[in-house]
Amino acid sequence: PPVVPPPPGPPARGSLSLHHAYLRSPLGLLRLGQLALGAAFWVTVAAHKYEGTAHFALFAAVLVWLLTLALFGLSLLGRWALVPWLGSRWLLTNLVHDLALGVGLYAAATGIMGYKAGRKSYCNLPGYSQHCLYGAYLSASVCGGIAACLYLFSGLYCLSRRCRDQRDIV
């Protein structure tokens, strides 16, 4: 039988440097906004007493935030080629992450927190003496809604690049 050469290894590891073009691109700026609003969402929920479906909202927000942080870090360092199978499809990976995970999970988390804020709206009345979670739930819902919109914008950006037969994120 013929001898098959081994598959090529990962690219040579040089010094790490920032991919400045990515940082200045619309996708890089949207990722920074997603990370900031995602952190605001889950820190707001985690800092207050939560129960029931808020557990799922917190799980969804942290999961998407961590995946976004990984995508941002790999893209900023220009090291997406090191990710097996996904590195060669980096634009498609970003597109699926943004539209399926980002928009889908943040929309669900926003709906949950908005519903919980509506259920606690009585406690923002003057003279109510108990601890009120209305403000925390409402602010988490607003942060989640804006984050979902940012994921939609970045997903549409990646989709427009893909439709123009571009294969890179910048």
C-alpha positions in Angstrom: 0.0 0.0 0.0 1.2 3.6 -0.7 2.6 5.5 2.3 0.4 8.5 3.3 2.3 11.5 4.7 1.2 12.6 8.1 -1.2 15.6 8.3 0.4 19.0 8.7 0.8 20.1 12.3 -0.3 23.5 13.7 1.5 26.6 12.5 4.8 27.4 14.1 4.4 29.2 17.4 5.9 32.6 17.1 5.7 35.5 19.5 2.2 36.5 20.5 1.0 39.7 19.1 -2.4 41.4 18.9 -4.3 41.3 15.7 -5.0 45.1 15.6 -7.1 44.9 12.4 -9.6 42.7 14.3 -9.7 45.0 17.3 -10.6 47.9 15.1 -13.1 45.9 13.0 -16.9 46.0 13.6 -16.8 42.4 14.8 -14.0 43.2 17.4 -15.9 46.2 18.7 -19.1 44.3 18.9 -17.3 41.5 20.8 -16.1 44.1 23.4 -19.7 45.3 23.8 -21.0 41.8 24.1 -18.4 40.9 26.8 -19.2 44.1 28.8 -23.0 43.7 28.7 -22.8 39.9 29.2 -20.7 40.4 32.3 -23.1 43.1 33.6 -26.0 40.6 33.1 -24.5 37.7 34.9 -22.9 39.7 37.7 -26.2 41.5 38.3 -28.0 38.2 38.6 -25.3 36.4 40.6 -24.9 39.3 43.1 -28.6 39.0 44.1 -30.7 36.3 45.5 -32.1 34.3 42.6 -34.3 31.2 42.3 -36.2 29.1 39.9 -35.7 29.9 36.2 -33.1 32.5 37.0 -30.7 29.6 37.3 -31.1 28.9 33.6 -30.7 32.6 32.7 -27.5 32.7 34.7 -26.2 29.5 33.2 -27.0 30.7 29.6 -25.4 34.1 30.2 -22.2 32.6 31.7 -21.9 30.0 29.0 -22.3 32.4 26.1 -20.0 34.9 27.9 -17.2 32.3 28.3 -17.5 31.2 24.6 -17.5 34.8 23.5 -14.4 35.4 25.6 -12.7 32.4 23.9 -13.7 33.6 20.4 -12.5 37.1 21.2 -9.2 35.9 22.6 -8.4 33.6 19.8 -9.4 36.2 17.2 -7.4 38.9 18.9 -4.3 36.8 19.0 -4.9 35.5 15.5 -4.7 31.9 16.8 -8.0 30.4 15.5 -6.0 28.0 13.3 -5.0 26.1 16.4 -8.6 25.1 17.1 -9.2 21.7 15.5 -11.9 21.6 12.8 -13.4 25.0 13.7 -10.3 27.0 12.9 -10.6 26.4 9.2 -14.2 27.5 9.4 -13.7 30.5 11.7 -16.2 32.8 10.0 -18.9 30.1 10.1 -18.0 29.4 13.7 -18.5 33.0 14.7 -21.7 33.1 12.7 -23.3 30.1 14.4 -22.1 31.3 17.8 -23.6 34.7 17.4 -27.0 33.7 15.8 -27.7 30.4 17.5 -26.1 30.7 20.9 -25.8 34.5 21.4 -29.2 35.6 20.2 -31.0 32.5 21.2 -29.8 32.1 24.7 -29.7 35.8 25.5 -33.2 36.3 24.2 -34.4 33.4 26.5 -32.5 34.8 29.5 -33.8 38.3 28.8 -37.4 36.9 28.7 -36.9 35.1 31.9 -35.5 38.1 33.7 -38.1 40.4 32.3 -40.9 38.0 33.5 -39.3 37.9 36.9 -39.0 41.7 37.0 -42.7 41.9 36.1 -43.6 39.5 39.0 -41.6 41.7 41.4 -42.9 45.1 40.2 -45.0 45.5 43.3 -42.0 46.0 45.5 -40.9 49.2 43.9 -43.8 51.1 45.6 -42.9 53.7 48.1 -43.0 52.4 51.6 -42.3 48.8 50.8 -39.9 47.7 53.4 -38.7 44.2 52.2 -35.6 43.6 50.0 -36.7 44.2 46.4 -35.2 42.4 43.4 -37.2 44.4 40.9 -34.2 46.7 40.0 -31.7 43.8 39.7 -34.0 41.7 37.5 -35.0 44.7 35.3 -31.4 45.8 34.8 -30.3 42.3 34.0 -33.1 42.1 31.5 -32.1 45.4 29.8 -28.4 44.3 29.6 -29.5 40.9 28.2 -31.7 42.5 25.6 -29.0 44.9 24.4 -26.5 42.0 24.4 -28.9 39.9 22.2 -29.1 42.8 19.8 -25.3 43.0 19.6 -25.1 39.3 18.9 -27.6 39.8 16.2 -25.6 42.6 14.6 -22.4 40.6 14.8 -24.1 37.6 13.3 -25.5 39.6 10.5 -22.0 41.1 9.9 -20.5 37.6 9.7 -23.4 36.5 7.4 -22.8 39.4 5.0 -19.1 38.5 4.8 -20.0 34.9 4.1 -22.5 35.9 1.4 -19.8 37.9 -0.3 -17.6 34.8 -0.3 -15.1 36.2 2.2 -13.6 33.6 4.5 -11.9 35.8 7.1 -13.5 37.7 10.0 -11.8 41.0 9.2 
